[in-house]
Amino acid sequence: MLAFTNAKEKTSPTIIGAGCKLTGDIKTDHTVQIHGNVIGNVIADTVVIGRGGKVVGKVHANNLFLHGMLDGPATVNIANVFSNAQMTGTLSYYTLNITGNTGLECKLAKRKEKEKKE
């Protein structure tokens, strides 16, 4: 899969590929796709943790798509948790979508609408 910059928007996703290990924080206004391992905090508009992907740290995003593993707390507006996903920590969300059997061993905390910031 190749990622290209959108010529009009001048944005492209940040991709941590399978087999890659990153130690440190990631902060972007765009999308982060994690298929390898990240030890650190991730702040982005959209965070995708793919199958085989793992994050050890905090996640803060508008949208979370969790297919892999998250070991740490997450504060998101919309959480999409798919089968085979695993998470420990606290998942703080406005909207939660769960598909299939997941390995959630986390605390779920629904955020109040008056706190919502976009």
Helices and strands as residue ranges (DSSP letters): E 14-16, E 21-23, E 26-27, E 31-34, E 37-39, E 42-49, E 54-56, E 59-66, E 69-71, E 74-81, E 86-93, E 95-98, E 103-110, G 113-115
